[in-house]
Amino acid sequence: MQIMDKRRQLVSAATTDILGRMNRAGLKSPRTVTLAVTNQCNLRCRHCWPESGPDEQAPSAPKDQVLRRIADFSALGAEKFVITGGEPLTHPDWLEILTFACAQPGVGEVRLQTNATLLPPAHVEALLSLKNRGLMIQTSLEGATPRTHDFVRGAGSFHQTLQGLKRLKERGMAHRICITFTEMQHNCGEIPDLLEMVDTMGVAQFIAGTLVCGGRALEPGGLAPPTAQQYEALLSRYRSDKAFRDRYHRIGNIAALEWARGDTDAPDACCSFIETPYVTADGRLYPCVMVHAERYAATDAYANPLTKTIAARIDAWSRLQRIKESRLTQLDACSGCRDYARCGGGCMGRAFSAYEDFYAVEDRCQLRKVVYRQRAGEV
């Protein structure tokens, strides 16, 4: 017992020390932590950022190491965990990992990111036990029809995902479901129909975001982000269609519509390191879920104590934070743009993913300008 008490004191001292060092370096403590527990997946999606797939050799993090890191992040003040992959349900200990995360003090939400194709009744019953303990289930639909969804995620996946969602709904878990959608040229026009479909299901949230041009999306003949004309059509539909607008206000979050409403323009509202860290299945820790820059990653984050991992990268992450702050006033490409103060050059992580340059303008620049012009009544 004395040994355990001493260990708790040492852990507490190490945690207090690292929080103090982060604060002095201008960094924030982790709040939303994304943990990839495996890179294995039963699907091979055409837009997958970590390029997961049905590879038996794909790395999976050992359960005990994952549980230790969850406890460590919780001690640093984490309020939300996102358990992802690959497909986390392919990890043999997925339920124990979720249960442990839900039990952490101060954690208000644990989000399971799953494609929902591996949800037999037994899995749904297991998830049901966590329904009132902060569990949210996030799955993706890439269109309102099998044709558009399966084009991205593979033949038959639309039907399989809907079957999984149906089982969750039947067990009273629809209000614990978040549907996400990746905006691409081939599917952007289906947003209103998809929103209606998932609203009818009774889901809690519908979130859409523009395709990130990274990972498998960069392969030749791959996918493409929406066009300016498609964004104009979406904004027009929002203004003219009250039913769509009401559904959106009830459960929706789409970047273009939020920009149009003026709710999420503040350029200093994102990328405060390391509030949203991301740990890959092989243990690389990035200081932001959107910033996948290898020279700023920590290694062996599952194997090593978290305080040691963070301590080794504090100086590097502090430099990254200063780069983020300098983007608000020092992007040459934005110097003559009247919208610069609204977006600050956009998301630094997206800019790096698309151009491998922290001082590049993000890839949604022209789409933002369409929205800003419409908001100003210029089109």
HELIX and SHEET records of a PDB file:
HELIX    1   1 GLN A    2  ARG A   24  1                                  23    
HELIX    2   2 LYS A   63  ALA A   75  1                                  13    
HELIX    3   3 PRO A   88  THR A   90  5                                   3    
HELIX    4   4 TRP A   94  CYS A  102  1                                   9    
HELIX    5   5 PRO A  121  LEU A  128  1                                   8    
HELIX    6   6 PRO A  146  ARG A  153  1                                   8    
HELIX    7   7 SER A  157  GLU A  170  1                                  14    
HELIX    8   8 ALA A  174  ARG A  176  5                                   3    
HELIX    9   9 CYS A  188  GLU A  190  5                                   3    
HELIX   10  10 ILE A  191  MET A  201  1                                  11    
HELIX   11  11 GLY A  215  LEU A  218  5                                   4    
HELIX   12  12 ALA A  228  SER A  240  1                                  13    
HELIX   13  13 LYS A  242  ILE A  251  1                                  10    
HELIX   14  14 ALA A  255  ARG A  261  1                                   7    
HELIX   15  15 PRO A  267  ALA A  269  5                                   3    
HELIX   16  16 GLU A  294  TYR A  296  5                                   3    
HELIX   17  17 LEU A  306  SER A  326  1                                  21    
HELIX   18  18 ASP A  332  CYS A  334  5                                   3    
HELIX   19  19 TYR A  340  CYS A  343  1                                   4    
HELIX   20  20 MET A  348  TYR A  355  1                                   8    
HELIX   21  21 CYS A  365  ARG A  375  1                                  11    
SHEET    1   A 9 GLY A 252  ILE A 254  0                                        
SHEET    2   A 9 GLN A 205  THR A 210  1                                        
SHEET    3   A 9 ILE A 177  GLU A 183  1                                        
SHEET    4   A 9 LEU A 135  SER A 140  1                                        
SHEET    5   A 9 GLU A 109  GLN A 113  1                                        
SHEET    6   A 9 LYS A  80  THR A  84  1                                        
SHEET    7   A 9 THR A  32  ALA A  36  1                                        
SHEET    8   A 9 TYR A 278  VAL A 279  1                                        
SHEET    9   A 9 LEU A 285  TYR A 286 -1                                        
END                                                                             
